[in-house]
Amino acid sequence: MAQWITVWRAAQLVGVPRGVLQQRVRAGEIALADGLVSTQALLELYPQMQLEQSGMLERVVHIKEDAFGRRVRERLLPSQEVLAQRLFHQGQEMADVQRHLQRYHALVIGLRDRIDALLLQTPGGDASLRILQRELNEGLARALATEAVDPLDVMDDILKVVAAQVTLRPSGHQFAVEGHDTLLQAGLKSGLALNYGCGNGSCGMCKVRVIAGEVAKVMPFDYPLSEAEKRQGYTLLCAHTAASSELTLETLEAGGPADIPQQQIVATVRAVRELAPDTRLLHLQTPRTNRLRFLAGQSVTLGRAGSAATAGDDVRATHPIASCPCDDRNLHFYIPRDGASAFARMVFDGLLAVGSPLNLWGPIGEFVLADSNRPLVFAACDTGFAPIKSLIEHALSLDASPSLSLYWLATRSDGHFQANQCRAWSEALDAFEYAAFSELDPAAGAAQVAAAIRADQFDIDCDFYLAGPQAFVEGLGAALLAAGVPAAQMRSEIL
Ligand code: FES
């Protein structure tokens, strides 16, 4: 019998981005009922998931080379203790269901016997009682008939033990907890803007309420949960993982940049690496107990330790973060050579030694992903690739967009200094397109990118993200508006 599951879960099962399924829902290929899809419809659309009943369990146990087996094998397993707890809870649930089924069965059989006895006492008997007897017998025969097990159901149960499924209330967002991840790490890796602070169990900002399911402590924590909080089911995301295969938590998430607190952190320089003659990768690491909470696409102000974040400070500079918020300790920046910037000179002249402290203020900016399921088009010019890379990584974590396209214009001799990364995305992901352009003049380059976007995406309803120098962003923005792109579907960052 078909089961009804969420689109997120369905995407996990058949191994496609959630956005692809959402697009098929919009196209009318999959019917939704109360936001759920039927496993029957999924099997019709993805027949490769239809494993032979006779061999399915052996396949899963031995994890042979079928698509599902590979997905199970590729996942990191949780610790033995957590795995045992999830299996225990799943076993408990099954025992509970079995116990209820047995009681319902006994109740129905008792009613049937009672009806039979009543009809025996009154030969010729009550017509409506006879109808009831017939319907009961037919219903019982249907319920007891042996039906083929839905393979997606079995796979779902196995996946939930390996990677527990967490649902957040009231947003309805879902994510999987893989390997040894805490709930906080798993949520951030899934691109969710969870509330948190220290990340190490001392501030209490990641406190959530467990509505259903069980958690297990995997990290020590100092924050004192009161007895009342414990009774009400409160727990800390940064110190716990899922001990049951399904978990429902009540928590608030950041809705946008205004919900992210301003922070000041003294980070440490981990590396300064040449990406191209005029571009350096600056890798900073925050203390374990004071990580940077930010949204993909945002920037921070950097300054030598001891300096103030004021306009008069000559070693202060604001740069977009090029890495993903899912790693809130390791922050990457692409610093272009710029003789007019004291900070850039400091980076290029080797004055930022590995291990030296650097102040960090922020995050800053509104250039973040909109809440949407449309295809995403990213256009970057030169080091405008930094916030775009962060957005792309965030979009890949969210897994909500049916396709991503990246257009990267290089106006400097450094060219596409992260071309390998772009090619890797393009090769690894079916729904990722990458096109590179070179043109000395940013405005002329914007016209080339606009023509390419119009040729590729003209009839597609997309969200656009543009980052780079003013001439590029304004030129491309104007061309897209002229082509009919609604202003509300375009976000830009001038660097
Ligand atoms: S983030 Fe501070 S206690 Fe969890």
Boltz pocket constraint, residues with backbone or C-beta under 6 A from the ligand:
constraints:
  - pocket:
      binder: B
      contacts: [[A, 195], [A, 196], [A, 197], [A, 198], [A, 199], [A, 200], [A, 201], [A, 202], [A, 203], [A, 204], [A, 205], [A, 206], [A, 207], [A, 223], [A, 236], [A, 237], [A, 238], [A, 239]]
      max_distance: 6.0
